[in-house]
Amino acid sequence: MNTLRASWRLFLFLATLTWYGFPLWIRAAIGTIDWDHHQTIRQKFAKSALRKLGIELTVEGSPYKDGACVYASNHRSWLDPFLQLATLWAFPVAKAEVGKLPIVAQGARATGILFVDRGSKNSRKDVVEQMVSALRKGFSILIYPEGTTSTQPATIAFKRGAFTVAQDAECPIVPLAVRYTDPSYHWGDGESLWKNFVQIAGSKSTQVTLYIGKPRLVLSAIEEMKNTREEIDNWILHPH
């Protein structure tokens, strides 16, 4: 039953992606991208996709509204970006593997998603330059400092890059924390994407909470990385 439900929801998800994404692909191919318009459409898609997938999202806190910021979040599942992009406007940084997926990759690029190959020094340097450029143009960034999903109770070690970028661009860091009511939904090493999709989308409903913290200017990248990780761990281990 779970596989059947998940398969039907996958069909609805892909149909929703095509409905919202195809016009954006066309606009991006024939003219200058209007990022505000594209992010508006992306947010509508994300909200609709969550409904199609049976996701019940609770949001605590409010998105940053005083300019550009760097949202730094823990990472639990493939679902995380959809939860966050249904709630806030930002250019996410995703792993290079996502940029190779058919259909998804084209829509992702058309809405400002940045792809990084963490094993390539040139790729990391290029995406850092793109992040700084976006922030200085007034666009926020969404990044997962852990670099991958994890099934650990707390976060795994953070990478410093996002905090250095925020410091260089003189933009605040805003901590985010994603907490699934059922920890078994976390996607870890050795588990296929399809298996995790079936586990989440095959359930009648999935309850998730997204916490949005207060903005903080970065005076020291190392210190802020430590503070942000502690704050996120506190949220996910000791929910309010």
Phi, psi and omega in degrees: 000317181298318180294320179296314179298317180296321180296318178295319180291327175298318177300314179297320179298312181294324177295320178294317178301316179293319182300314181275327188279324186302313178300326179291321178299318180295313180299319181292329183282331188252354183198186179291137181282129172267097188298324179298316179296315183295322179289328175297315179294319180298321179293320177298317178299313183299317179296317179294320180298320179298319178297317181296327183272359179076030182268130175252106186257129172249130181247127175246121185102178184229147176300153178289132186235011183253035180122204181273151176211172172249114175275124180245121188233152166289167186225118184246326190203166173301339183284337188310310183299326179292321176300315186284321182283347171283346187249326185223164177260127179191160171266109180283152172254121184239160178293149183302331182300326180294326181290353179259356181283131178295150180070303183299315185298316181297316178294323180297311181297325182290345179246015170095009180288133181258135182250138181227135172263103186294345177273356181246121179298320180295320179295316179298318180296318181296317182289328175298317178297321178294321179296313180298318180298316180297315180299318181290341175270358177098012179257132179283161180240141173244124183220153178249098186297341176291334178086350181196169176284159183212148176257005179292151179301317177254182178287158171265177188306135177276152170261146191279343191311313183298326183284326175293320178298314180299320179295315181295323181273357181056044178242149181286156169267135174239112180291142173234148175222127177257128180228117176272136179300324178253107182298342180292348178283350180295140184258118184238182179301139176089349179259133181288154177300319182297318180299317180291324177297315180297321181298319182277304184286343179276347176283153178302319176205155179233123181264127180224142175244135175246118176263135176241119184275186179272146180289146176222133174289146184264109176268329177220119183300317182295315181294319181290325175302315179297314182295318181294318179298317179297320181294316179296317179299321179298319179295313187281335180269331182228069183301145183286000000 
